[in-house]
Amino acid sequence: MTRPLSVLVVDDEPLAVERLCALLAEMPDCALAGVAGNTREAWQLAQRLLPDVVLLDIAMPGESGLELAGRLATLPKPPAVVFCTAFGQHALQAFDAQAIDYLLKPVRRERLADSLARARRLISISVPPVSEAFVAATVGGVIRRIALADIRYLHADDKYTVAHHQGGEHVLDQTLKELEQQFPAQLVRIHRNCLVNRAQLQALRRDADGHVWALLKDIQRPLEVSRRCAGELKDWFKGG
């Protein structure tokens, strides 16, 4: 017997939460993991509970559901996101955020069941573990694989992306943006021209001038963190 899907409900409207919880209670193959009334609380619960699915409203006080979806994608085990909203105009943005479905309120039982069935099918698809993920570099006409786990950081230099890894440095065929989208759970942006392997991050340090620097495990030279990226990086370190 397969285990039930764990579902986190995120909505600031009590009636909407009540309806979604009631619908989930009618589905024996689903289990309510928790309820959050705002995205900050949802982010904390998602990190602790690691739900299979998040039923997520878009328009909420503070950070929007779309912004939270981007953060959820960085989790080691990203949940499937189903948006449940009263507004139809955000559908394109929702699917850009890699949502698997977009339901309009009031959510119908049949549509929710279809979405959760789709989530179960996606979850059942096996994916290679992180240790087997790799990026490609072309060296002298030969394509070489570089294990993602071996990469310390990636730096954009003019038109090129350079991977700094255990075996040295190699120019990659992909842009920073492409790599960030492909490996959101493993790579984090610390500057407009730099991505860092999350597993390499050891500490953040602020100097006398107020600049923030990232300290990595396997290199002595700290890397500069831009003001734009510093806040999110600090939150990640704090686990919030």
Secondary structure by P-SEA (a helix, b strand, c coil): ccccbbbbbbcccaaaaaaaaaaaaaccccccccccccaaaaaaaaaaacccccccccccccccaaaaaaaaaacccccbbbbbcccccaaaaaaaacccccccccccaaaaaaaaaaaaaaaacccccccccbbbbbcccbbbbbbcccccbbbbcccbbbbbccccbbbbcccaaaaaaacccccccccccccccccccccccccccbbbbbbbccccbbbbbcccaaaaaaaaaacc
